[in-house]
Amino acid sequence: MRKLFLFTFLTVLVSVSSLYAQSGKDLEKLITTIIEKNKKGHSKENVDQMMEYFRADAIINISRISVDNKRYHNVLRKGDYRAIFVNQYNQNVHRESEVEFHSTKLQGGVGVCVFSLKYTLLADGNGKVLSKGTEYITATFLAKEGKWYILELNITDIEEEQFQGKCTCEVYSNPNTGSVIAKVGAPKGDRFQSENHNIYSRNIKGETFYMVKGVIFQWYNKKEVWTVDSSYKKVEKIGKASNKNEATKILMMYTYKDECSDMQMIF
């Protein structure tokens, strides 16, 4: 009887171990599936399908170092993490990623996988590359009813290149000469670069005109900002401005429309 019990116990133990071992081999496949969902994340449905692999109590720790060496750290819950991908979808942006697995460890119903993702962030409309980098990830899984679910993600995101992002613009005015200089910090691939620009202004028949880098702007009726041609004929309305600071931001954002998704103004 004792031998029968021992044999039965060992049989169950081997069966359970084999189940988790087999499931353990599937961890990398599961991670690849999640990554593919992110690649194809052009719908909220794909985002929701991706989040089904996360436990309700999942925790995501993200440490990020940007091209300009600024450091960010966030601790997110499942809903917060989902919001990142929904926002990505709403901004018509998606990621292309290449995964490299480094190690996978199993112990009972717990699985830990260490891998890295080389990613490229792309604009859907024109395919423009917005940024590139590598994420180093440790994922902890728990098994439930024969399936693996993410319990925790620890992500270190090192941005290697940035081609569009949040810029800064410091505006300096000389009250004696009337000259205005804008110092703009903008992403230039593997670095942030500062450039100085003169903002020329003049008044013609009660209307205010500006010129930056050879482009002429009109602050029409002190309400709207337009680009104009060499004969001062309005060409394109680029924004609304109720004061000089707002007008300055609009024309500098236009000047850096390829590099800046937003611009922090410092007057």
N, C-alpha and C positions, 0 to 999 in steps of 0.2 A: 504494500500500500504506500509506504514511504517512497519507494522507488518510482511508483506511478505518479505520485504527487510531484516528486522532483523532476521527473521527465516532463510532466504537464507544465510546470513552472518554467522550465528551461525553454520549452517549445513556445510558450507565450512571450517570454523575454526575447527570444530570437525573432519572433514575428514582429513584436513592437519595434525592436532595434532595426529590423529590415525596413519597416514602414518609414521610420524617421530617416534612415540612411537614404532610402529612395527619394523621400521628400527633400532631403538635404541636397541631393543632386539637382533637384528641380529649383532650388533657390536662385541659382544664376539665371535659369530660364525665366523665372518669375520676375526678377529684376529687369531682364531684357524686355519683357512684355510691358512693364511699367514705363520704361524709357521710350518704347515705341509709341505708347499712348501719348506721351508728352510730345513726341515728334509730330504726331498727327493731331495735336490738340487744337484743331481749328473749330471745335464745337464744345459747348459745355457738357455735352453728353460724354465725350471722351475724357474730360476732366473728372466727371463723376465716376466713370468706370475705373479710372486710375486710382481714385481715392477709396474705392471698395477694398483695396489691398491694405489699407491702414486700419488699425484698431481705433475704436472711438476715443480711447485714452492715449493715443500716440503722442509722443513729444518729438519735436524737431529742433535741434540746436544748430544754428547757422553762424559761422564766423566768416566774415568776408573782408578781403583786402583788395581795394580797387587800384586802378592804374596809378592814381595820384597818391598811393600809399595811405589812404584813409582806411580806418578799420571799423568794422561794424559787427555787432553781435546781437542776435535775436533768438529768443526761445519761443517757439510757436506751438500751438495745438493744431489738431487736424483741420479745424475750420479756417484758421489763419493761413495754413499752408495751402489749402484749396483756393483761398482768395488770391494768392499770388498767381496761380495759373489762370484763374478767371480774368484777372486784370490783364495778364499777358494776352489772353484771347481777345479781350475788349480793345486792346491797343493794336490788334492785327500784327502780333509778333509771335514767332515760334522758335523753338530750339532744335538744332541738329546736334546729335551727340554720338561720340564713339566711346564705348565702354571697355575697360580693361579690368579683369578680375585678378585680385592678388591673393586672397585666401578665403576659405569658407570653413567654419568650425561648427560642429554640432554637439549638443549634450542634451539627451532626452528630447523634450519638446521645445528646446531653445536653439536657434540658429543665428550665427553671426557671420556676416559677409563683409569683406573689405574690398573696395573697388574704387576706380577713378573714372571720371567722365571728362573727356575733352569736348567742350561745347562751343557752338557758334550761335549767337542770337541774331535772327534775321527778321527784317521787315517783310510782311507778306506781300505788300503791294508791288514793290520794286526789287525785292530780293536783296536789298542793301544789308551788308554786314554791320550790325550795331556794336557788337563786342565779342571777344573770344576769351576763353579761359579754361581752367581745369578745376573740377570739384573732386576733393578727396573725401570719400564717404565710408563710414562704418554703419552698417544697418543691422539692427537686432530684430529678429523675428520670433514670434511665439506660434506654436502649432495649436490649432483648435479644430476638432472634428475632421482631422485629416488634411487641413489646409493651413498654409502659412500666412500670417498677418504681421505687418510691420508694427513693432512696439516703439522703436526709437531710431531716429536718424541723427548722426553727428556729421555735419558737413563743414568742411573748410574750403571756401571758394576763393581761389586766387585768380583775379582778373588779369589777363596778360596783355590784352589790347582792347581799346575802346575807341569807337569811331563816332558815336553819338551818345550824349548824356546831358547831365545838368552842368551848366556853365556858370561862371561868375563874371560880372562886369562892374568894374570900379570906375566911376565917372568923376573926373577932376575938372573943375572950372576955375579959370583965372579972372576974377572980377575986374582987374585992371585992363587986361587985353581983350577980354570976352572970349578967349579961346577955350574950347572944351576938348578934353582927351578921354577916350574910353579905353581902359585896359581890360581885355577879355582873356579869361582862362578857359580853354576848350580842349577836348580830347583830340589827340593826334596819333592814334594807333597805340604804341607802347608807352606813351607819355602824355602829360597835360602841357600845353604850350601857351604862354602868355604873349599877346600881341597888343600893341598900342595903335589906336586909330584917332585921327582928328575928326571931330564932328563939326562941320561947317554949317552955319545957319545964316539966312538972310530973309528980309521981309520985302515982298513985292506986292504992291497994291493991297496991303492989309493982310496978305496970306503969308504964312511961315513956311519956308522951304529949308530942307536939310540936305547935306551931301556927305556920304560915307563911302570910301573906296570907289569914288567915281559914280556911285548910284545916287540919283536925286529923289528925294521924298517930299511930299507936301502934307502938312498938317492942316487939312482942309476944314475951314470954319472952327478950328480948334476942337474938332470932334472925331474926325476920321484921318487915318494915315494912308496915303496912296504913294505908289511909285509913279514917277512921271518921266516923260521923254525929254530930249534936249530942248524942246520948245515949250516945256512946262505943261504939257497936256497930260492929264491923268491917264494912267495905264491900268493899274491893278490896285484895288483896295486891299490892304493887308492887316487892318485892325482899327479898333476904336480907342481913342485916348481923350480923356477929359482934362489932363494936365500935362505939363512938359515932361515929367518923369515917366509917365505912362507912354508918351510918344517916343521917348528915347529908348525904352525897352523894346517897343515894337520894331523900330528900325534896326536895332542891334540884333534882335532875334531873326529878322529877315536876312541880315548880313551873314549870320551864322546858322541859317536854316538847315544846313546839311550836318552840322556838328552838334547843335544844341536842341534837346527836347524841352528844356526849360532854362531859365537864366535868373540867377540871383543878382539883383541890382544893389549896388552900394553907392550912395550919393554923398 
